[in-house]
Amino acid sequence: MSMVSKFIATALLLSLSSYNYADTEHQALGKPAEALTQQAQWNLSIAPDGKALPKGKGVAAQGKKIFALKCAACHGPEGIGASADPLMGEVGSLTSDYPEKTVNSYWPYATTLFDYIRRAMPINAPFSLTPDEVYALSAYILSQDAIIAEDFELNEKTLPQVTMPNREGFTAFYPEK
């Protein structure tokens, strides 16, 4: 068999064998989103002013327990990094020779923290946390750098009022129309 014949035979074999894998009936990846539940959840954004925050509440002590169970494996037991980036610490480091962007040192709004946890964490189960758990985790993370007191209750009214250390490090940009 010539080299060209072997090439053609191999290409034909590969194209026929991969055809079955392109069939969507045989690809069991993911699951369909239910139109009125999951899609609405994914499309909900929490703005800096807190509009669309769900009802709920939480304090740091509750968040510490949830963090140990659902977050510490990636972010480390103290939240200062492991396989995932650090969340806490380094407040004030942005103007130093060794700036470190953590949630507490860099992010301008606490509502962004809530939104990110709700949408993306834990990494293996996004949207699995209740609003109370997300408020509690947010309270724990923010309390570790004294952004809020440990007994401060975060909820849909108090979270937007939290002033992050780097809030003034960002400016709004509105392009001309």
C-alpha positions as CSV (number, residue, x, y, z in Angstrom):
1,M,0.0,0.0,0.0
2,S,1.4,3.4,-1.0
3,M,1.9,6.2,1.4
4,V,-0.9,8.2,-0.2
5,S,-3.3,5.3,0.1
6,K,-2.4,4.8,3.8
7,F,-3.0,8.5,4.4
8,I,-6.4,8.4,2.7
9,A,-7.4,5.2,4.5
10,T,-6.4,6.7,7.9
11,A,-8.2,10.0,7.2
12,L,-11.4,8.1,6.1
13,L,-11.2,5.9,9.2
14,L,-10.7,8.9,11.5
15,S,-13.6,10.8,9.9
16,L,-16.0,7.9,10.2
17,S,-15.0,7.0,13.8
18,S,-15.4,10.6,15.0
19,Y,-18.7,11.0,13.3
20,N,-20.5,9.1,16.1
21,Y,-18.9,11.4,18.7
22,A,-20.3,14.5,17.0
23,D,-23.8,13.2,17.4
24,T,-25.5,15.1,20.2
25,E,-27.4,12.1,21.4
26,H,-24.1,10.5,22.4
27,Q,-22.7,13.5,24.2
28,A,-23.8,13.5,27.8
29,L,-22.2,16.9,28.6
30,G,-24.0,19.2,31.0
31,K,-27.7,19.4,31.2
32,P,-30.3,21.7,29.7
33,A,-31.2,24.8,31.6
34,E,-34.8,25.1,32.6
35,A,-36.0,28.3,30.9
36,L,-37.7,29.9,33.9
37,T,-35.5,28.9,36.7
38,Q,-31.8,28.5,35.8
39,Q,-31.7,31.0,33.0
40,A,-33.3,33.7,35.1
41,Q,-30.7,32.9,37.9
42,W,-27.8,33.3,35.5
43,N,-29.1,36.5,34.0
44,L,-29.5,38.3,37.4
45,S,-26.7,40.8,38.1
46,I,-26.1,42.5,41.4
47,A,-25.1,46.1,40.8
48,P,-23.0,48.2,43.2
49,D,-26.2,49.8,44.6
50,G,-27.5,46.4,45.6
51,K,-30.6,46.3,43.4
52,A,-31.7,42.7,42.9
53,L,-30.0,41.4,46.1
54,P,-32.1,38.6,47.4
55,K,-33.6,38.6,50.9
56,G,-31.3,36.9,53.4
57,K,-28.8,37.5,56.2
58,G,-25.6,36.3,57.6
59,V,-22.8,37.0,60.1
60,A,-19.1,36.1,60.1
61,A,-19.4,33.2,62.6
62,Q,-21.8,31.4,60.3
63,G,-19.6,32.2,57.3
64,K,-16.5,30.8,59.0
65,K,-18.2,27.4,59.3
66,I,-19.3,27.4,55.7
67,F,-15.9,28.6,54.6
68,A,-14.2,25.6,56.3
69,L,-16.6,23.2,54.6
70,K,-16.9,24.6,51.1
71,C,-14.0,27.1,50.5
72,A,-10.9,26.2,52.4
73,A,-9.9,23.3,50.2
74,C,-9.1,25.8,47.4
75,H,-8.6,29.1,49.2
76,G,-6.7,27.7,52.2
77,P,-8.0,27.5,55.8
78,E,-7.2,31.2,56.4
79,G,-8.4,32.4,52.9
80,I,-5.0,33.6,52.0
81,G,-4.5,31.2,49.1
82,A,-3.9,27.6,48.2
83,S,-4.8,26.2,44.7
84,A,-7.1,29.3,44.3
85,D,-6.2,32.9,44.7
86,P,-6.1,34.6,48.2
87,L,-9.3,36.3,49.2
88,M,-8.2,38.2,52.3
89,G,-5.2,40.2,53.5
90,E,-3.0,42.7,51.7
91,V,-5.3,45.7,52.3
92,G,-3.2,48.7,51.5
93,S,-0.6,46.8,49.4
94,L,-1.7,48.2,46.1
95,T,0.6,51.2,46.4
96,S,3.5,49.1,47.7
97,D,6.4,47.6,45.7
98,Y,4.5,44.2,46.0
99,P,0.8,44.9,45.4
100,E,-1.5,41.9,46.0
101,K,-5.0,42.0,44.5
102,T,-7.3,40.2,46.9
103,V,-11.0,40.7,47.3
104,N,-10.5,42.8,50.4
105,S,-7.6,44.9,48.9
106,Y,-8.8,45.4,45.4
107,W,-12.5,45.0,44.8
108,P,-14.5,48.3,44.9
109,Y,-17.9,47.0,46.0
110,A,-19.0,44.4,48.5
111,T,-22.0,43.6,46.3
112,T,-19.6,42.3,43.7
113,L,-18.3,39.8,46.3
114,F,-21.9,38.6,46.9
115,D,-22.6,38.3,43.2
116,Y,-19.4,36.4,42.5
117,I,-19.8,33.9,45.3
118,R,-23.5,33.3,44.3
119,R,-22.7,32.8,40.6
120,A,-19.4,30.9,40.7
121,M,-18.7,29.3,44.1
122,P,-18.0,26.7,45.0
123,I,-16.3,26.0,41.7
124,N,-17.8,22.5,41.4
125,A,-21.3,23.6,42.3
126,P,-22.2,27.2,41.4
127,F,-25.6,28.5,42.5
128,S,-25.7,25.8,45.2
129,L,-25.4,28.2,48.1
130,T,-28.5,29.8,49.7
131,P,-28.7,33.6,50.0
132,D,-28.1,33.2,53.7
133,E,-24.9,31.2,53.1
134,V,-23.7,33.8,50.6
135,Y,-24.3,36.7,53.0
136,A,-22.5,34.7,55.8
137,L,-19.5,33.9,53.6
138,S,-19.3,37.6,52.5
139,A,-19.5,38.7,56.1
140,Y,-16.7,36.3,57.1
141,I,-14.4,37.4,54.2
142,L,-15.0,41.1,54.9
143,S,-14.6,40.7,58.7
144,Q,-11.1,39.1,58.3
145,D,-9.6,42.5,57.3
146,A,-11.9,44.5,59.7
147,I,-13.9,45.9,56.8
148,I,-16.9,45.0,58.9
149,A,-17.2,43.9,62.5
150,E,-17.5,40.2,63.1
151,D,-21.0,40.6,64.6
152,F,-22.2,42.9,61.7
153,E,-25.2,41.3,60.0
154,L,-25.0,41.5,56.2
155,N,-28.3,41.5,54.4
156,E,-29.9,43.1,51.3
157,K,-29.9,46.5,52.9
158,T,-26.6,46.5,54.8
159,L,-24.4,44.9,52.1
160,P,-24.5,47.9,49.6
161,Q,-23.6,50.2,52.5
162,V,-20.2,48.5,53.1
163,T,-17.3,50.7,52.0
164,M,-14.5,48.7,50.5
165,P,-10.9,49.9,51.1
166,N,-10.2,50.4,47.4
167,R,-13.6,51.9,46.4
168,E,-11.9,55.2,45.4
169,G,-9.4,53.3,43.2
170,F,-12.0,53.0,40.5
171,T,-13.7,55.6,38.4
172,A,-16.9,55.2,36.4
173,F,-16.4,55.3,32.7
174,Y,-19.3,56.2,30.4
175,P,-18.4,56.4,26.8
176,E,-19.9,59.2,24.7
177,K,-22.9,58.3,22.7
